[in-house]
Structure formats: structure tokens, C-alpha cells
């Protein structure tokens, strides 16, 4: 009996998350040095060797690696993500505090990226002037080459310090989001626009588009009724893949604009070698990435009948 496609893909996604968890745990444990000793062996603290061993035992660092892996996995399944080595706080509490800000930034950045990519693709394909179409087709390669941190610094320097349009200090919640959203949206919009332009070009070259034009269909009708639907699937696929870049962009963007979120938490955890926090962030990011790509894979057959037939074959 064949396993249904949604169940099969969900099982594959669960295996990817499990493999990510194990790999992240082993790689973080393989880092040179001892994070607990690095944190608590400072002469200012004045802890003895026996006290350091007690701390290692309290954090479970004195146990065999396989037992630490098992306990960490059980903790994740039960919602216990461990304790921060830096401040002794529960990791789940730190994540719960930082995650909403990052989700808001990532969501708004993604929406802005989609709108920007669609605008670029439409003008690049259906613009009235040849020079205008060429100019907009050159934008995605330009946007791809712009580093996120450089773009954030340039926007901060130009818009806030030089023009004074958005205050750096005491900005309201909406103003504080404008520049970070633009910073994270531009690099994401570039590959989306490239794929969308290519998909629109391929769709426009199809015979049924020529037939529709011969029957008097306008460009607006073709774009909304035929081209958009056929160009949606490749764009949806690349949008799922870009989620990883969205998370990476959030880390850099929150650092540049001094925003509280997972990016800032990641930076602090890396600086202090806070392994429980780093592991939680890696696994949660992996779960988000896998979940979005799973959703894309499950939605794709509903959009493209050819995929629907392949799934049920």
C-alpha cells in the first residue's frame, strides 16, 4: 500500500529536522575548549576547581556525549530547551522574548520583497519603453550583489543621519521598522524577481499566449489570468528556499539596527559561546525552514495539475 504524499513528505521533513538537531548538537559540542570553564573560570569570580566541576555537573557537561544528546532531545520534545550559560535563564524564555520581534521583521521583509519583486518583474516584462525594461532587468543582479550589512549602514547613514527622515533614537514602532524591513527585503527580492522574470518570459512564449493575443486579449488580462498563474509555481518554490536567507538577513539586520530579536540573541550567544542558546536557535530556524518548504511542497500540486498527477501516480 502506497504511503500518501502528504504523509510521506511530512515524514521526510521530520527526518531532516532530526538530522539537523543531531548535527547541530555534535558540531557545537566539537568546538574547541570548554564553554563552562570559559564562562566561569575568570579570576574575578574566584571559583575553585571543585566548584567548576559542580557547575559542569549541574549543566550535565560531565556526562557521556550520547547521554547529553539523548537528554537534549528529550528536553526539546518536552519544551525544555536548557539553561543559558551566560545568565542562567531558561532558553525557552529567551527565545519567547526574542522571537516575536524577529517574526515581525521577517514577515514584513518578506511581504515587501514579494511586492518589490513583482513590481520589478512586471515592469521588466511589460514596460512600454525598451530602455525601461532593460533598466529593470538589470536591478535583480544589482540587488543580489549588495551585502545586507552594507545596505543597512547606507540606509541608516543616508536616511537617518543625513536626511533626518527617520529618527535613530526614540522612533515610534512603525518608523523603527522601515529601514530594517527595506534592508532585509532588497536581497530577498532580487532572486524572486529573477525567477519571476524568467517564468513570465517562458509563459509569454507559450503558444496559448499567442492565441490569446490574436483574439484581442490585453496585456493586463494576460498577466492576471494566464501569466501570473503559470509563473506562480517557480516563484513559490524559490520563496520557500529563500527562508534561510531571510533568517540570516534578520541576524545581520538586527545587529546593524540594534533591534532585539533572534539575530541579536544569536550574536550574543556566539560571542559568549552560549551553546544551549545557539543549539535552540539553529533547531528552531531549521524547523521553520523545513515547515515552510513542506507547505510549499504540499501547496504546489494544488497549483499545477501536472504535479498533482505525478503525486498520485
C-alpha positions in Angstrom: 0.0 0.0 0.0 1.4 3.3 -1.1 2.0 6.0 1.5 0.0 9.2 0.8 2.1 12.0 -0.5 1.4 14.5 2.4 2.3 11.8 5.0 5.4 10.9 3.1 6.6 14.5 2.8 5.9 15.1 6.5 7.9 12.1 7.5 10.8 13.3 5.3 10.6 16.7 6.9 10.7 15.2 10.4 13.9 13.3 9.4 15.5 16.5 8.2 14.7 18.2 11.5 16.1 15.2 13.4 19.3 15.1 11.4 19.7 18.9 11.8 19.3 18.5 15.6 21.9 15.8 15.9 24.4 17.5 13.6 24.0 20.8 15.4 24.5 19.2 18.7 27.6 17.3 17.6 29.2 20.3 15.9 28.6 22.6 18.8 30.0 20.0 21.2 33.1 19.6 19.0 34.0 23.3 19.4 37.4 23.7 21.0 37.6 24.5 24.7 35.0 24.2 27.4 32.2 26.8 27.4 31.5 26.4 31.1 35.2 26.9 32.0 35.4 29.9 29.6 32.4 31.5 31.3 33.1 30.8 35.0 36.9 30.3 35.3 37.5 34.1 35.4 39.8 35.1 38.3 37.3 37.8 39.3 34.8 35.1 40.2 37.3 33.2 42.3 35.8 29.8 41.8 37.8 26.7 42.7 38.3 23.7 40.5 35.8 21.7 42.7 33.2 24.5 42.2 33.8 24.4 38.5 33.2 20.7 38.4 30.0 21.2 40.3 28.9 23.7 37.7 29.7 21.2 34.9 27.7 18.6 36.7 24.8 21.0 37.1 24.8 21.7 33.4 25.2 18.0 32.6 28.6 18.6 30.9 30.3 15.8 32.8 28.1 13.1 31.3 28.9 11.0 28.2 28.1 12.7 24.9 25.4 10.2 23.9 23.6 10.8 27.2 23.8 14.5 26.7 22.4 14.1 23.2 19.5 12.0 24.5 18.7 14.4 27.3 18.8 17.3 25.0 16.5 15.6 22.5 14.0 14.7 25.3 14.2 18.3 26.5 13.4 19.7 23.1 10.4 17.3 22.7 9.0 18.4 26.1 9.7 22.1 25.6 12.7 22.3 27.9 15.5 23.9 25.8 18.0 24.0 28.6 19.6 26.8 30.5 21.7 29.7 29.2 25.4 29.5 30.2 25.6 33.3 30.1 22.9 34.4 32.5 21.3 31.2 33.8 17.9 32.0 32.3 15.7 29.4 30.6 16.5 29.2 26.9 12.8 28.9 26.1 12.2 32.2 27.9 14.9 33.9 26.0 13.6 32.6 22.7 10.0 33.5 23.6 11.1 37.1 24.2 13.2 37.5 21.1 11.1 35.5 18.5 8.1 37.9 18.1 10.3 40.8 17.0 12.2 38.7 14.5 9.0 37.1 13.1 7.5 40.6 12.6 10.7 41.8 10.9 11.0 38.7 8.7 7.3 38.7 7.8 7.2 42.4 6.8 10.5 42.0 5.0 9.2 39.0 3.0 6.0 40.8 2.0 8.0 43.9 1.0 10.4 41.6 -1.0 7.5 40.0 -2.8 5.9 43.3 -3.7 9.2 44.7 -4.9 9.9 41.5 -7.0 6.5 41.6 -8.6 6.9 45.3 -9.5 10.3 44.7 -11.0 9.2 41.7 -13.0 6.0 43.4 -14.4 7.9 46.5 -15.5 10.8 44.4 -16.8 8.4 42.4 -19.0 5.6 44.7 -19.9 7.2 48.1 -19.6 6.3 50.4 -22.6 9.8 51.6 -23.3 12.7 49.3 -24.2 15.2 51.3 -22.0 12.8 50.9 -19.1 12.5 47.2 -19.5 16.3 46.8 -19.8 16.9 49.0 -16.7 14.5 47.0 -14.5 16.0 43.7 -15.8 19.4 44.9 -14.5 18.1 45.5 -11.0 18.0 41.9 -9.7 21.7 41.3 -10.4 22.5 44.6 -8.7 20.4 43.8 -5.6 21.9 40.3 -5.3 25.4 41.8 -5.1 24.6 44.2 -2.3 25.6 42.9 1.2 22.9 43.2 3.8 25.1 44.9 6.4 26.4 47.5 3.8 22.8 48.3 2.7 21.7 48.7 6.3 24.6 51.0 7.1 24.0 53.1 4.0 20.3 53.4 4.7 21.0 54.3 8.3 23.6 56.9 7.3 21.6 58.4 4.4 18.0 58.3 5.6 18.5 58.9 9.3 21.7 60.9 9.7 21.9 62.9 6.5 18.3 63.4 5.6 16.8 63.1 9.1 13.7 61.4 7.7 13.6 58.6 10.3 15.0 59.2 13.8 17.5 56.8 15.2 16.6 57.5 18.8 13.0 57.5 20.2 11.5 56.4 16.9 7.9 55.0 17.1 7.4 51.3 16.4 6.4 51.9 12.7 9.4 54.2 12.0 11.8 51.8 13.7 10.7 49.1 11.2 11.0 51.0 7.9 14.8 50.8 7.4 15.2 47.2 8.8 12.4 46.0 6.5 14.0 47.6 3.5 17.4 46.2 4.4 16.1 42.7 4.6 13.7 43.0 1.6 16.1 44.1 -1.1 18.4 41.0 -1.1 15.4 38.7 -0.9 13.6 40.5 -3.8 16.5 40.0 -6.2 16.3 36.2 -6.7 12.5 36.3 -6.5 12.4 38.9 -9.3 14.9 36.9 -11.4 12.8 33.7 -11.2 9.6 35.6 -11.8 11.0 37.4 -14.9 12.2 34.1 -16.3 8.9 32.4 -15.5 7.0 35.2 -17.2 9.2 35.1 -20.2 8.7 31.3 -20.6 5.0 31.7 -20.1 4.7 34.5 -22.6 6.5 32.4 -25.2 3.9 29.6 -24.9 1.6 29.1 -28.0 -1.6 29.7 -25.9 -0.5 33.2 -25.1 0.0 34.0 -28.8 -3.5 32.7 -29.5 -4.9 34.8 -26.7 -3.2 37.9 -28.1 -4.5 37.1 -31.6 -8.0 37.1 -30.1 -7.5 40.6 -28.7 -6.6 39.9 -25.1 -4.9 42.9 -23.4 -1.6 42.7 -21.5 -3.4 43.3 -18.2 -5.8 40.4 -18.9 -3.0 38.1 -19.9 -0.9 39.0 -16.8 -3.8 38.5 -14.3 -5.5 35.4 -15.9 -2.7 33.4 -17.6 0.8 34.6 -16.9 0.6 35.1 -13.2 -0.9 31.6 -12.6 1.7 29.8 -14.6 4.6 31.8 -13.2 3.5 31.3 -9.6 4.9 27.8 -9.0 8.6 28.5 -9.7 8.3 31.7 -7.6 6.6 29.9 -4.8 9.4 27.3 -4.8 12.2 29.8 -4.6 10.4 31.7 -2.0 10.5 28.7 0.3 14.2 28.2 -0.3 14.9 31.9 0.5 13.6 31.5 4.0 17.1 30.5 5.1 18.5 33.8 3.7 15.7 35.6 5.4 16.8 34.3 8.8 20.5 35.1 8.0 19.4 38.6 6.9 17.5 39.1 10.1 20.6 38.3 12.2 22.7 40.9 10.4 19.8 43.5 10.2 19.0 43.3 13.9 22.7 43.7 14.7 23.1 46.8 12.5 19.9 48.5 13.8 20.4 47.3 17.4 17.0 45.6 17.4 16.0 43.0 20.0 15.4 39.6 18.4 16.8 36.2 17.4 19.6 37.9 15.5 20.8 39.9 18.5 20.4 36.8 20.7 22.5 34.8 18.2 25.2 37.4 18.2 25.4 37.4 21.9 25.4 33.6 22.1 28.2 33.4 19.6 30.3 36.0 21.5 29.8 34.2 24.8 29.8 30.6 23.4 26.4 30.0 24.9 25.9 26.6 23.4 22.3 25.8 24.6 21.1 29.1 23.1 22.9 28.5 19.9 21.5 25.0 19.6 18.0 26.1 20.2 18.2 28.9 17.6 19.7 26.5 15.0 17.0 23.9 15.6 14.1 26.4 15.6 15.4 28.0 12.4 15.6 24.6 10.8 12.1 23.8 11.9 10.8 27.0 10.4 12.8 26.4 7.1 11.5 22.8 6.8 7.9 23.7 7.7 7.8 26.4 5.0 9.3 24.2 2.4 6.9 21.4 3.4 4.0 23.8 3.0 5.3 24.8 -0.5 5.6 21.1 -1.5 2.0 20.4 -0.3 0.6 23.5 -2.0 2.4 23.0 -5.3 0.2 20.1 -6.5 -2.9 22.1 -5.9 -1.5 24.8 -8.2 0.0 22.7 -11.0 -2.2 19.8 -12.3 0.9 18.1 -13.7 2.4 17.8 -10.2 -0.9 16.6 -8.9 -0.8 13.7 -11.4 2.8 12.9 -10.5 2.0 12.8 -6.8 -0.9 10.5 -7.3 0.9 8.3 -9.8 
